[in-house]
Structures are given as C-alpha cells and as structure tokens.
Amino acid sequence: MSETILNQIIEAEQEAAQIEENSKKEARELIAKARQDAAAILETSRAESEALRSEILKRARQDLEAEMKAREEAVEETALQLSRSAEEKLDAAIQFILGRIVDLSGSR
C-alpha cells in the first residue's frame, strides 16, 4: 500500500511539474504576444503621428502662404494708392508752378 501511495505522490509531482512547465510556457508566449502587440501599436501610433504632423505642417504652410499673399496684395494696393496720390500731387504741383510762372511772366 505504501508503494501505491508513493507512486501516486510521484505521479502527482510529475503532473504538477508538467502543469508548472505548461504554465511557464504559456506565460512566455503571452509575454511575447504582448510585446508584439505593443510593438505593432507603437508603430501604428508613430505612423499616425507622423501623418498628423505632416498634415498640420501642410495646413500651416497653406495658411502662411495665404496670409503672405493677402499681405502682399495689401502692400501692392497701398503702393498703387500712394503712386496715384503722388501723381495727383505732382499734377497739382505742376499746375501750381505753371500758374506761378504765368503770373510772374504776365506781371512783368
């Protein structure tokens, strides 16, 4: 009877050892799978963040170009108005000077 009990204990220990080995193997596989999943998530996140960064930079460039174009147009319009104003003042100055010359030569 003690031999039977001893064999049962040995079998139970072997079964426990096998269960422990299987559990360790499953744990290693789970850890490896978790690492793979984490790496895939990290890579996806990197790709998404790079795409988002590129889109933000593209929009910022477009906004900046539009603002620069608007400012350039405003500057060109101001320059044109100043040029027209200068031409008008030049015409008035010429008329004034001619009037003074005519008055001076007429009064001589």
C-alpha positions in Angstrom: 0.0 0.0 0.0 2.8 2.4 0.7 4.2 1.7 -2.7 0.9 2.7 -4.3 0.8 5.9 -2.3 4.4 6.6 -3.2 3.6 6.1 -6.9 0.6 8.4 -6.6 2.8 11.1 -5.0 5.4 10.7 -7.7 2.7 10.9 -10.4 1.1 14.0 -8.7 4.6 15.6 -8.5 5.2 14.9 -12.2 1.8 16.2 -13.1 2.4 19.3 -11.0 5.8 19.8 -12.7 4.2 19.4 -16.1 1.4 21.8 -15.2 4.1 24.3 -14.0 6.1 23.9 -17.2 3.0 24.4 -19.3 2.1 27.4 -17.3 5.6 28.9 -17.7 5.4 28.2 -21.5 2.0 29.9 -21.8 3.3 32.8 -19.8 6.3 33.2 -22.1 4.0 33.0 -25.1 1.6 35.6 -23.6 4.5 37.9 -22.9 5.9 37.5 -26.4 2.5 38.2 -27.9 2.0 41.2 -25.7 5.4 42.6 -26.8 4.5 42.0 -30.5 1.1 43.7 -30.0 2.8 46.6 -28.1 5.4 47.0 -30.9 2.6 47.0 -33.5 0.6 49.6 -31.6 3.7 51.7 -31.2 4.5 51.5 -34.9 0.9 52.4 -35.8 1.0 55.3 -33.4 4.2 56.5 -34.9 2.9 56.3 -38.4 -0.4 58.1 -37.4 1.5 60.8 -35.5 3.8 61.3 -38.5 0.8 61.6 -40.8 -0.8 64.0 -38.4 2.4 66.1 -38.1 2.7 66.2 -41.9 -0.9 67.3 -42.3 -0.5 70.0 -39.6 2.6 71.3 -41.3 0.9 71.3 -44.7 -2.1 73.3 -43.3 0.3 75.7 -41.5 2.2 76.3 -44.8 -1.0 76.8 -46.7 -2.3 79.3 -44.1 1.0 81.1 -44.1 1.1 81.3 -47.9 -2.4 82.6 -47.9 -1.6 85.2 -45.3 1.6 86.2 -47.2 -0.4 86.5 -50.4 -3.0 88.7 -48.7 -0.4 90.9 -47.2 1.5 91.2 -50.5 -1.8 92.2 -52.2 -2.4 94.8 -49.5 1.1 96.2 -49.8 0.7 96.3 -53.6 -2.7 98.1 -53.2 -1.2 100.6 -50.8 1.7 101.2 -53.1 -0.6 101.7 -56.0 -2.7 104.2 -54.0 0.4 106.0 -52.9 1.6 106.2 -56.6 -1.8 107.5 -57.7 -1.7 110.1 -54.9 1.8 111.1 -55.8 0.8 111.5 -59.4 -2.2 113.7 -58.4 0.0 115.8 -56.2 2.6 116.0 -58.9 0.0 117.2 -61.4 -1.3 119.8 -58.8 2.3 120.9 -58.1 3.0 121.3 -61.8 -0.2 123.3 -62.2 0.7 125.4 -59.2 4.2 126.1 -60.6 2.9 126.8 -64.1 0.4 129.2 -62.6 3.1 131.0 -60.6 5.3 131.2 -63.7 2.4 132.6 -65.8 1.5 135.1 -63.1 5.2 136.1 -62.9 5.6 136.4 -66.6 2.2 138.1 -67.0 3.0 140.7 -64.4 6.4 141.6 -65.9 
